[in-house]
Amino acid sequence: MKRLLLYTFFICLPLLINGQISQQSQKTYGNITPSIQYKYFRNLAFKIKPSDLDLSFTANQKKVYGVIIDWNTANNLSTIVTYSTGTSNVLLSSGMLFIKECDNELITEHSNTIIKIAQYLLDHSKIKIHNEISYNYAEPNLVNVYFLTNNGCYMHQERYQKILKRKNEWSELFSLGNLILSEYRSQVEKK
């Protein structure tokens, strides 16, 4: 976990200050658009391994240690990333990024609940969860849910409207992701 935080803060953070591209970063790295920031941090989320979070599992276990929820509404991409350590990140293609270890108990609680629900869905869901996946962005009006496990990444895709109408078991997962997004936004508004 400490390696992940050090990597984020000392290597990636000079590119970004409070969701904005810093003047120094533009001089050093060129024109970094919000789209490039979003792609970079989203791709990084898929590369995190259990060892990066100081987690270890036996080979015969299939344990969810991370969940990535992508959705696309009106061509705005949103990604919620949660880990079993209680850490959550919010990535928006508009350039707003919340990447940090959070001391907010509500965000940590929602993050841990997402991991528990994901583990249950992976173990018990009657809906097919694919382990041969594409890491493409969610298409308009679709939600992609990725489960990062010690045995690889699994994915499920669902219609946005179906989730909003609470018609299936994926709705709670999505609702918790939205609560994390809302909580981060409320923290920014308080500042």
C-alpha positions in Angstrom: 0.0 0.0 0.0 2.8 2.4 0.9 4.5 1.7 -2.4 1.3 2.6 -4.3 0.9 5.8 -2.4 4.5 6.8 -2.8 4.2 6.1 -6.5 1.1 8.2 -6.8 2.3 11.1 -4.8 5.9 11.4 -5.9 5.7 10.4 -9.6 2.2 11.1 -10.7 1.1 13.9 -8.5 3.5 16.5 -10.0 1.3 16.2 -13.1 -1.8 17.1 -11.2 -2.8 19.5 -8.4 -6.4 19.5 -7.2 -7.7 18.1 -10.5 -5.9 20.7 -12.5 -2.8 20.4 -14.7 0.0 22.4 -13.0 1.9 25.1 -14.9 5.2 23.3 -14.2 3.8 20.0 -15.5 2.8 21.6 -18.8 6.4 23.0 -19.2 7.9 19.6 -18.3 5.5 17.2 -19.9 3.8 19.2 -22.6 0.1 19.6 -23.0 -1.5 17.0 -20.7 -5.2 17.1 -21.4 -7.9 15.8 -18.9 -8.5 13.0 -21.3 -4.8 11.9 -21.1 -4.9 12.1 -17.3 -8.1 10.0 -17.1 -6.6 7.3 -19.4 -3.4 7.2 -17.5 -4.9 6.8 -14.0 -7.6 4.4 -15.3 -5.0 2.2 -16.9 -2.9 2.3 -13.7 -5.9 1.1 -11.7 -5.9 -2.2 -13.7 -2.2 -2.8 -13.1 -2.4 -2.7 -9.3 -1.6 -6.2 -7.9 -2.4 -7.5 -4.4 1.3 -7.1 -3.4 1.1 -3.4 -4.2 -1.6 -3.2 -1.5 0.4 -5.4 0.9 -2.1 -8.2 0.5 -1.5 -11.9 0.0 -3.8 -14.8 -0.8 -3.4 -18.5 -1.2 -3.5 -19.8 -4.8 -6.7 -21.8 -4.3 -8.6 -18.7 -3.2 -10.4 -16.3 -5.7 -10.4 -13.1 -3.7 -11.6 -9.7 -5.0 -9.1 -7.0 -3.9 -10.3 -4.3 -6.2 -13.4 -3.1 -8.1 -13.5 -0.7 -11.0 -16.8 0.7 -12.1 -16.9 2.5 -15.5 -19.9 4.3 -17.0 -20.5 6.6 -19.9 -23.3 9.1 -19.9 -23.5 11.7 -22.6 -19.9 11.0 -23.5 -18.7 11.7 -20.1 -16.6 8.8 -18.7 -16.6 8.2 -15.0 -14.6 5.6 -13.1 -14.8 4.6 -9.5 -11.9 2.4 -8.2 -12.0 0.8 -4.8 -9.6 -1.6 -3.1 -10.0 -3.9 -0.2 -7.7 -1.6 1.8 -10.7 0.9 2.0 -9.0 3.2 -0.5 -11.2 4.7 -3.3 -10.3 6.8 -6.3 -12.7 8.7 -8.6 -11.7 9.5 -12.2 -13.7 11.7 -14.5 -12.8 12.3 -18.1 -13.6 15.9 -17.6 -10.3 16.1 -15.7 -11.6 15.9 -12.1 -9.5 13.3 -10.2 -9.6 12.2 -6.6 -6.6 10.0 -6.0 -5.5 9.7 -2.4 -5.7 7.7 0.7 -8.8 9.0 2.3 -9.4 9.5 6.0 -13.2 9.8 5.4 -14.9 6.9 7.3 -17.9 7.0 5.0 -15.8 6.5 1.9 -13.8 3.7 3.5 -17.0 2.0 4.6 -18.6 2.2 1.1 -15.4 1.0 -0.4 -15.2 -2.1 1.8 -18.9 -2.8 1.2 -18.3 -2.7 -2.6 -15.5 -5.3 -2.2 -17.8 -7.5 -0.1 -20.7 -7.3 -2.6 -18.3 -7.9 -5.5 -16.9 -11.0 -3.8 -20.5 -12.3 -3.3 -21.4 -11.6 -6.9 -18.3 -13.3 -8.2 -19.0 -16.4 -6.1 -22.8 -16.5 -6.4 -24.2 -14.5 -9.3 -26.3 -16.3 -11.8 -25.3 -13.6 -14.4 -22.3 -14.6 -16.5 -19.1 -12.8 -15.4 -16.4 -12.9 -18.1 -12.8 -13.5 -17.5 -11.9 -12.9 -21.1 -12.4 -9.1 -21.1 -11.7 -6.0 -23.0 -10.4 -2.9 -21.1 -12.2 -0.6 -23.4 -14.2 2.3 -22.0 -17.9 1.7 -21.4 -20.0 2.5 -24.4 -22.8 5.1 -24.0 -25.5 4.1 -21.5 -23.6 1.0 -20.3 -21.8 0.3 -17.0 -18.7 -2.0 -16.9 -17.8 -3.6 -13.6 -14.4 -5.1 -13.3 -13.3 -7.4 -10.4 -9.6 -7.4 -9.7 -8.8 -10.8 -8.2 -5.6 -12.7 -7.3 -6.6 -15.0 -10.2 -7.1 -12.3 -12.8 -9.7 -9.7 -13.8 -13.4 -10.5 -14.3 -15.9 -8.2 -16.0 -19.7 -7.7 -16.2 -21.5 -5.2 -18.4 -25.0 -3.9 -17.6 -27.3 -1.2 -19.0 -27.2 2.1 -17.1 -31.0 2.5 -17.1 -31.5 -1.0 -15.8 -29.2 -0.3 -12.9 -30.9 3.1 -12.2 -34.3 1.4 -12.0 -32.8 -1.0 -9.4 -33.8 -4.0 -11.5 -30.9 -6.2 -10.6 -28.2 -7.2 -8.2 -25.7 -4.7 -9.7 -27.7 -1.7 -8.6 -26.3 -1.6 -5.0 -22.7 -1.8 -6.2 -23.4 1.2 -8.6 -25.2 3.2 -5.9 -22.3 2.8 -3.5 -19.9 4.0 -6.2 -22.1 7.1 -6.7 -22.1 7.7 -3.0 -18.3 7.7 -3.0 -18.3 10.2 -5.9 -20.8 12.4 -4.0 -18.7 12.3 -0.8 -15.5 13.3 -2.6 -17.4 16.2 -4.3 -18.8 17.4 -1.0 -15.3 17.4 0.5 -14.1 19.7 -2.4 -17.1 22.0 -2.0 -16.3 22.4 1.8 -12.8 23.6 0.9 
